[in-house]
Amino acid sequence: MNNSLMGEFYFGISENRIYICFFERGKSYYKSSVNFEIPENLNNNLNFRILLVLLKENIKKLEKNLGFFLNNGNISIQSKSYQKILFSFKNIFDERRLDKEVITNIIQNGVNQFNSKEKNLSIVHIIINKYFIDDKLYKFFPKNIKFKKIILEIELICLDKSLLKKIRNLFDECKIKINKIVSFEYAKQFLNNVKDDTMCVSANKVVNGVNQSEIYIEEELSKKTGIFYKIFDIFD
C-alpha cells in the first residue's frame, strides 16, 4: 500500500544517528519510529555502503511494524553547515497591482543569482521577512494594492551541497522519493517547548506550513521550469 494514503514518513538525520518516524495523516506527533547509529559520522564518505545497508534494514523493520511500504518521505537534517543568509531585492515598475507573479519573479531572480555564485551551499528554505512597498513596511503579503517600488528582504537557509548530495544518493539507492528537505536548526524554532529528539516533529510543523512567510519550492518542477510551485498561504 502507498504510504501517502496512511500518513507521512520523516527521517531525522544528525551527524551520528538517523531516526525514521511515521505520522498518521493529520497528526502532529509520530505513531511509530526506529533509529540507528551512523558508523563514524555522516560526513565520512567511506561509510556509504554500510550506512545504506543500515538504512534499508531499519526501513524494513518499520515497514514490518506498520504493515505497509515506505516509498517517500521528508528529511530533517541537523548539520554544522547550517547558514542563514539575508538578501534584499529591489524592483521598480510602472504602476501595477501586486500579485503572485511579481513576488515569484523577484525571488526566482535572486535565487538564480545566488546559485550561480555559490558553489558549496544549497538553499533548503526561503522566507520573506519583510515587504517594503512604496517605502511602507509590511510583514505579510499585502493584498489588493497598486505600487511602483518594491523591496523584499529574503532569508535563505542553506546546507552543505555535498552533504545533501550524499543524502539524496542514499535515498535514491533505497528507491525512496524525497518530498522536502528541512533544516532542523531552522525548524526547531517552531517547537514551542515540545521535545523533539528525533528532529521529525519540528519538520512536520514546517512541511505543514507553520511559517506562512516561507516559500515552498517543488524541486522537480523548479528544475524543469524555474517556477515556484506553492507559496504557503501568502496568496490564499
LINPE-V485326 format. One record per residue. N is the residue number from 1. RES is the residue in one letter. PSI is psi in radians with two decimals (NA if undefined). Layout:
[[N	RES	PSI] [N	RES	PSI]]
This chain:
[[1	M	2.47] [2	N	2.22] [3	N	-0.38] [4	S	-0.38] [5	L	-0.40] [6	M	-0.61] [7	G	-2.63] [8	E	2.50] [9	F	2.48] [10	Y	2.49] [11	F	2.11] [12	G	2.07] [13	I	2.06] [14	S	-2.99] [15	E	-0.38] [16	N	0.09] [17	R	2.59] [18	I	2.28] [19	Y	2.48] [20	I	2.11] [21	C	2.53] [22	F	2.19] [23	F	2.17] [24	E	2.64] [25	R	2.22] [26	G	-0.03] [27	K	2.60] [28	S	0.01] [29	Y	2.53] [30	Y	2.62] [31	K	-0.68] [32	S	2.64] [33	S	2.75] [34	V	2.82] [35	N	2.78] [36	F	2.74] [37	E	2.47] [38	I	2.20] [39	P	2.33] [40	E	-1.76] [41	N	2.96] [42	L	-0.50] [43	N	-0.06] [44	N	1.88] [45	N	-0.17] [46	L	-0.19] [47	N	0.29] [48	F	-0.86] [49	R	-0.69] [50	I	-0.77] [51	L	-0.67] [52	L	-0.77] [53	V	-0.80] [54	L	-0.71] [55	L	-0.79] [56	K	-0.74] [57	E	-0.76] [58	N	-0.53] [59	I	-0.78] [60	K	-0.66] [61	K	-0.78] [62	L	-0.68] [63	E	-0.72] [64	K	-0.71] [65	N	-0.66] [66	L	-0.53] [67	G	0.26] [68	F	2.93] [69	F	2.65] [70	L	2.02] [71	N	-0.10] [72	N	2.84] [73	G	3.08] [74	N	2.62] [75	I	2.27] [76	S	2.25] [77	I	2.21] [78	Q	2.08] [79	S	2.51] [80	K	-0.23] [81	S	-0.09] [82	Y	2.27] [83	Q	2.46] [84	K	2.15] [85	I	2.28] [86	L	2.39] [87	F	2.70] [88	S	2.32] [89	F	2.34] [90	K	2.44] [91	N	2.54] [92	I	2.34] [93	F	2.87] [94	D	2.70] [95	E	2.27] [96	R	2.94] [97	R	2.43] [98	L	2.18] [99	D	-3.10] [100	K	-0.66] [101	E	-0.72] [102	V	-0.90] [103	I	-0.79] [104	T	-0.81] [105	N	-0.71] [106	I	-0.82] [107	I	-0.73] [108	Q	-0.73] [109	N	-0.71] [110	G	-0.74] [111	V	-0.71] [112	N	-0.70] [113	Q	-0.79] [114	F	-0.83] [115	N	-0.52] [116	S	-0.42] [117	K	-0.50] [118	E	2.09] [119	K	-0.30] [120	N	-0.28] [121	L	2.59] [122	S	2.47] [123	I	2.26] [124	V	-0.34] [125	H	2.50] [126	I	2.16] [127	I	2.32] [128	I	1.91] [129	N	-0.72] [130	K	2.59] [131	Y	2.14] [132	F	1.90] [133	I	2.00] [134	D	0.79] [135	D	0.24] [136	K	2.35] [137	L	2.33] [138	Y	2.39] [139	K	-0.46] [140	F	2.85] [141	F	2.08] [142	P	2.22] [143	K	2.66] [144	N	0.82] [145	I	2.69] [146	K	2.66] [147	F	2.97] [148	K	-0.65] [149	K	2.38] [150	I	2.40] [151	I	2.24] [152	L	2.29] [153	E	2.03] [154	I	2.39] [155	E	2.16] [156	L	2.21] [157	I	2.14] [158	C	2.67] [159	L	2.86] [160	D	2.28] [161	K	-0.71] [162	S	-0.60] [163	L	-0.80] [164	L	-0.64] [165	K	-0.76] [166	K	-0.76] [167	I	-0.74] [168	R	-0.71] [169	N	-0.70] [170	L	-0.81] [171	F	-0.50] [172	D	-0.74] [173	E	-0.52] [174	C	0.00] [175	K	0.68] [176	I	2.20] [177	K	2.26] [178	I	2.09] [179	N	-0.80] [180	K	2.38] [181	I	2.28] [182	V	2.41] [183	S	2.13] [184	F	-0.66] [185	E	-0.60] [186	Y	-0.78] [187	A	-0.53] [188	K	-0.28] [189	Q	-0.28] [190	F	0.17] [191	L	-0.52] [192	N	0.88] [193	N	0.19] [194	V	2.35] [195	K	2.45] [196	D	1.15] [197	D	-0.49] [198	T	-0.25] [199	M	0.10] [200	C	-0.52] [201	V	-0.80] [202	S	-0.65] [203	A	-0.68] [204	N	-0.68] [205	K	-0.77] [206	V	-0.81] [207	V	-0.55] [208	N	0.26] [209	G	0.57] [210	V	-0.59] [211	N	1.83] [212	Q	-0.16] [213	S	-0.03] [214	E	2.45] [215	I	2.29] [216	Y	2.19] [217	I	2.12] [218	E	2.00] [219	E	-0.85] [220	E	-0.67] [221	L	-0.71] [222	S	-0.56] [223	K	-0.66] [224	K	-0.71] [225	T	-0.28] [226	G	0.28] [227	I	2.44] [228	F	2.27] [229	Y	-0.76] [230	K	2.40] [231	I	2.07] [232	F	1.78] [233	D	-0.10] [234	I	-0.65] [235	F	0.13] [236	D	NA]]
